[in-house]
Amino acid sequence: MDIQYEKLELIKMLLETDDKTIIEAIKNIFKAQKKDVWKELSPEQQEEIDLEIQEANRGDQVDL
């Protein structure tokens, strides 16, 4: 199946549910995925990203 179609179907299901456990489970999946990606970065890359986030939070311009 087309990935865009799959995404839309997931969005529809998410919008239709009021089950907080499903919503939390989906959030946890995304959080776990982000943690895995973070671990693959070098310490230098992690530090650079942290600095850019801090600059963005202060309203400084971030050059990407």
C-alpha positions, 0 to 999 in steps of 0.5 A: 500500500501507499505510505501516504494512504497508510498515514491518512488511515492512521490519522483518521483512526487517531482522530476517531478514538477517545481511548487515552491508552491508545494515544499514550501507546502511540506517543510512546512508540514515537518517543522510543523511536526518537531515543534510538535515533539519538543514540546513533548520533555522535556526542558531537552531533548531540551537542550541536543539536542541543546548542541549536535547541537552546538558541531557538528557545532563546529566540536566536537565529538558527542556521540550518 
